[in-house]
Amino acid sequence: MQPVQVIGGGLAGSEAAWQLARQGVPVVLHEMRPVETTAAHQSGQFAELVCSNSFRSDDPMGNAVGLLHEEMRRLGSLIMAEGDRHKLPAGGALAVDRDAFSAAVTARIEAEPLIEVRRGLVPALPEAGLTIVATGPLTATALAEDIRRHTGEDQLAFFDAIAPIVHRDSIDFDVAWFQSRYDKPGPGGGNADYINCPLDEAQYEAFIDALLAAEKVEFRDWEKATPYFEGCLPIEVMAERGRRTLAFGPMKPVGLTDPRTGKRPYAVVQLRQDNALGTLFNMVGFQTKLRHGEQARVLRMIPGLEKAEFARLGGLHRNTFVNGPKLLDPQLRLKSLPHVRLAGQITGCEGYVESAAIGWLAGYFAGAEARGVSPLPPPPESAHGALLAHVTGGGMAETYQPMNVNFGLFPPLEGKVRKDGRKAALATRALAAIDTWNTTAR
């Protein structure tokens, strides 16, 4: 049996390679790092998390990404297994120790006898042989150009911003305090997983003034028409949309009480644990394209962060994806080059877990083809099925944009269901469908 070529060792590529091996199919996994690097990556590890360390909500009954987590666990996902093994306190979310997580995924990939790892840039699509391209939002220019040449479709791109990370011991806890919104307990049972920095109205207005006036990274002419992903807007872009936008977004104070006053603050900046030692915390929702010197100055205006030391300042990187509904078939194959599948964020899904889920599906489809069997598509009622439908045909090709998994992508329920029970009903139906599929599809 000829090995399947998997290009890219991120979340999607790692998951695809692992699922191929689980089917007894040999794999050659290509990863250009550390021979070649990107503007956002810092290591040569597989499944490196370059933005937040959060897999977002872990609630399978009330949140679509939490449902996707549970489906992936039931399907034997490598990414979810290591995410669970290296989780950190994060309220109702699943956050991971990014370095330990990536190291564990790398160790398991490198120890798998059916996976051969090759380091180095792949500049063009292979002319023959089953291939999965999972090069992510930072696809190397040469390969991106070759994909465009084969598809005849201009690549689409947006900018994805990275949030700063703060050293815990530089935070002033005479001002800041630990609390989760509404004291909601997380997976570990704690209800104080976030550090909160409060602002009164005058402090908030001064912060917005400084944010709007701060020097930002300038775009080149060819970059100016590139849209942002609405789910990951830089804070200064949100502020430009209205002075109160941040107060109703990442700085909303709901569910929090300042212990110094016994009252809800006017606005709050939250920080979430970023490593197992609890020494690093990232600023939740504070993606930014401010220049580094300006970032330190403006962010230190936040009460509690006046002497903040930053382990990493925010940044900005380009995110490349294809028009999936136009270019991909229902098995993630390029219509113009059917021996090549795409997986992960290059398909236009958005988010760590969504990327890994599409990687899982690409590995399943390619493995079935390699073994000469007909794959069964995931049920449309499942999170996997809904996400697959979005990237291969559920979106409108004319206006296609990246999207996180959400219940709006799921087929509607039959009959009347109370509004407050809709999400749970969708999730219950999805898990029953994925369990049935899991016993028959493989």
N, C-alpha and C positions, 0 to 999 in steps of 0.2 A: 504494500500500500504506500503510495506516494505521500509524503508529509504535506500537511496544509501549512502554507506560509502565513504567519500572523505578523503584521507590520505595526509596531507600536506596543510598548509595555506599560501603558497606563492602566487605569481601572478596567476599561473595556477590553484591551488586548490581553491583560492578565487573566481576566475571567474567561474570555473566549478560548485561550490556550488551555486553561485548566479543564474546561468542559469538553474540549476535544480529546484531551488525554483520558478523561473519565469514560469516554466512549471507545477507548482503545485505539484512537487515531493518533499517529505521530505528528509532531508539530515542530516547526522551526520558528522560534519567536525572535523577531528582529527588534532591537532597541538601539537608537542612535546614541543615547546618552551612556556614558560620559564622553564618548569620542566627539560627539557634537552636542551642543547644549541649546537651551532656549532662554528667552528673556525672563522666564518665570521659574523654571526648575532650578533646584540647588544641589541635586544629587544624581546618581545613576541608578537609584533604587526603582524597582517596579512599583506601580500604583502610588507614586508620590502625590501627596495632596498639596497643591500649590496655592490654594485660596483658603477658605475656612477649613477647620478640622471637624466640622459638623456634617453628619448625614441627615440632619434635620429631624423632624418629628418621628418618634418611634411608636406612635399610637396607631395600631392597625385598624381600629374601628372608627376613628374620627379624622384621619388624615390620609390622603392618597399615597404620600411617600412612605408613611408608616405601614400601609398595606403592602406596598412594593417590597419593603424590608421583609415582611413576614412571608410573602410569596417566595422571595429569593432564598430565605432560610429553608423553606420546604423543598426547594429545588436544588439544594446542595451548593449554594454559591460560595466560592472561595472568599470573595470580598466581604460578604456579610459575616462569614465565620470568623475572619480575622478582625473585622470591625467590632464584633461582639467581644472578642477575646481581649481587645485593647481599648475598651470604652472608658470614658471619663465622666465625672459628674456633669450633667448638663440639663437638669430639669427633666422635661418630657422629651428631650431630644436625644439622639445618639451621637455623641461626640467621641473622637478617638485621639489617642496619642499618635500624632502623625508619623513620627520617626519610627516608633516601635511597630506600628501598623505596616508601614512600607517595608521595613526590614523583614517582618514575618512573611509577607506576601512574596518577597524576593527569595527568601530561604526555601519556601515551599515550591516555588516555580523551579528554582535551580536544582532542587533535590528530586524532581519528577523525571524518571528515566525516559518517558515518551516526549519530553520537551527539550529540544536543543536550543540554547540561547546563542544568538549571534549579535555582537555589538558593532554598530556602524550604521551609517546613513544608507537608506534605500532610496535612490533618486528617482526611480520610475516604477510603474506598475509592472509586475511580471507578465510576460506575454502569454504564458500558459500555466496551468496548475491552479488548484483551489487556493484562493488567497483571501485573507481578511485584512482590510486596512482599518486600523484603529489608532490613528496617529493624533487624534484629539484636536483641540482648538488651536494648537500651535504647530500644525503640520508644516514640515520643512518646505521652503519655497519651491524647490525643484520637483518634489513629489506633488505638491498642490498644482503646479503648472501642468504636470503630466495628467493628473485627474481631469483638469479642465480641458486639456487637449482631447482626451478620449471621450468626454461627455458632451463637449460643445457648449457647456453651460458655464458662464462666469461664476466664479466662487463668490459667495456672499460672506460678509464679515461684520462683526461688531466688536466692541471693546469690553472686556471683562475686568473689573477693578478688584484689587486685593486689599484686604483690611490690615491695619497695623497690629502688631503684637507687642504687649507691654510686659516688662518685668514686674512681677507681683510685689516685690519688696520695695518698689519705687512708688507705689500707690499710697496715698494718705488715708489711712483708715479712721482718722478722726473725723473725716468727711464721708468717705465711701463706706458701704456696708454690704454684707452678703444677704441676698434674698432672691427667690424665684417669684415670678409674677403670680399673685394670688396664693403664694406659698404652696404652689403645686409641687408635689413630690415627683422626683425623677426616677429612672430605672433603679438607682441604688437606694431609694427611699428618702433621700435628702430633699429638703424644701428650701435650700439656700445655696443654690449652685452658681449664681451669678453675682459679680461685683457690680454695685450700682453707684454711679456718680451723679448727684442731683444738681440741677440748675434752677435758680429762681428766674422770674421773667426778665429782669435786667441782665442777668448773666447769659440767658439764652439769646436775647437780642444782640448783645455784644459779640457773642460767638458767631451768630449769623452774619453780622457785619464783617467780622474778620474773615470768615469763610468766603464770602462773596468777593472780598477785596484781595484775597491771597493769590499769589502767582501760581498758575497752573501749567501743566505740560501742554505745549502747543502741538497741534496736529499738523502733519504735512498736508499739502493741497489735496492729494489723492485719498487722504483719510477722512476729510471733513464731512463727507456724505455718509459715513459708516454709522449705522444706528447702534445705540446701546441695547443690551438686554434689559428689559424693564424690571426684571427681578433682581438685578445686581447693579443698580444705578450708583455712581459716585455721589457722595453726600453733597458736594458742591453743585452738582447738576440738580439734585432734588431741591436744594435751597434756591436755585435760580427759578424754580417753578412756583415758588411762593414761600414767604417767610415762615409760615406755620407748617410747611410740608414735613419737615423733620420731626416736629412735635407730634405729628399724627403717624409718623413712620418709625424709624429705628430709635428715636428719642421719646417715644410715647411713654408716659409715666403710669399708665393704668396698672392696677394690681400691685402697686409698690407703695410702701410707707417709709418715709425718712424717720429713723429712730430718734433723731435729734429734735424733731418737731412734732412727731406723731401725725403728720399730715402727708398727703401725696404731693410730691414736688411738681413744679411747673413742667419740667422736662428731665429726662434721665438718660445717661449713657451707660449701657450695660457692657460688661466684659465677661467672656466665657473662658473657662480653663482650656489650655491648649496643649499641655503635656502632662504625663502621669505624675510627675513630681509636684505639680501645682505651682511651678515657679513662673510660668508664662500664661498670660491671658490675652485673648484677641478681642478687639473692639467690635461688638456685634453690629453688623449692618453699616460699618464705617469704611466701606470701600472708597478710595479716593484717587484722584489724579493730580493732587497738589504736588508741587516740587517738594523734595524731602526737607529742605530747610524750613519751608513754609508749614509743612505738616507739623513738625515738632513745635513750632511757635504757636500755631493755632490750637492744636490739640491740648497743649499745656494750659490753655485758658479754661479747660473743663475742671470744675472743682474736684479735688482729689487726685488730679493728674498734673498738678503744677510742677512737680519734679519727676515726672514720668521718664523712665528710660526705656527706649524702644529696642526690642530684639529684632524687629523688622518693621520698616515703614511701609506704607501702602504703595501700590504700584498699579500699572495698567498694562494689559497685554491684548494683542489682537486675537480674536476668536474666529476661526474659519469653519464654515460648514457648507454642505451642498443643499440644493433644493430637493429634499428627499421625495416628496410626492411626484415630482417630475422625473427624477432620475433613478429611483429604486423600485424594484419589484417587491411583492409581499414577503420574499425571503431575504431581503436586504441586499440583493444582487444588483449591480449596475446593469441597467437595461442595455446599455451599449457595450458592455464587457461582462457577460454573465458568469465568468469564472471568478470574478472579483466581488466580494461583499464589503460593505462598509459597516462599521460598528462604533458605538460611542458618540461623543459630542460632534463628530464630523457629520453625523446624520441629521443633526438639528435637535437632538434631545438635549436637555440642559440639566445639570446636576450630577453629583458623584454617583449616586445610586442608580439614577436613570441610565447613565453611561454604562455602568457595569451590567445592568439588566439587558441593554441592547447587545452588549458583548456576550452575555450568556446566550441570547437567542442566535446570534451569528455563529457562535461555536456549535450550538445544537444543530442548526441548519446545515452548516458545512460538514459536520461530523456525519450526519445522516447521508448527505450526498456522497461523501467519501466511502461510506459503507454500502452504498447502493440501495438504500432504503428511502421510502418516501416519508418526509417529516410531516407531522401534524402541526398546523399553526396553533399558537396558544389561543385559548378561548377569548373571544372579544370582551366578555364580561370581566376578565381578569385585568389587573394592572399591567401585566406584561402585554396582553393583547391590546389594551387601549393605547399604550405607549407605542407599540409597533404600528398600529393603525395610523397614529399621528404622523410618524416619520416616513411612512411609505404611501400614504394616501388619504389620511384623515384630515390633513391640513390643506388649505387652498394653495396651489402652486404659485399663484400670482402674488400672494402676500405672505408666504411661508416664513415663519420666524421660529427660533428655538423656544422650547417650552418645557417647564417641569411637568411631571405627572400631576394630574389633578382630576377630581371627580367629574369635571365637565367633559373629559374625554371618554367617559364610560357610556355604554348604551343605557338608555333610560330604563327604569324599573317598570314592570308591568303592574297595573292596578294602582290603587291609591295608597300612598305611604305618607305618614305625617312628616312634615318638614324636618322636625327635630330628630327623626329616626332615619332619614334618607341615607346619610353617610354610612351608618351602621348596617343598613340593609344592603347597600351596594357592596360593602366590604364582606359581609357574610356570603352573599352570592358569589363574589370573586374568589374567596378562599375555597368554597365548595367546588367551583369550576376548575381551579388550578389543581386541586387534589385529584380530581377525576382525570384531568389531562395528564398529570404526572405519572399516574399508574398505567396509562395507555400509550403515551407518546414515546416512551423510551423502553 
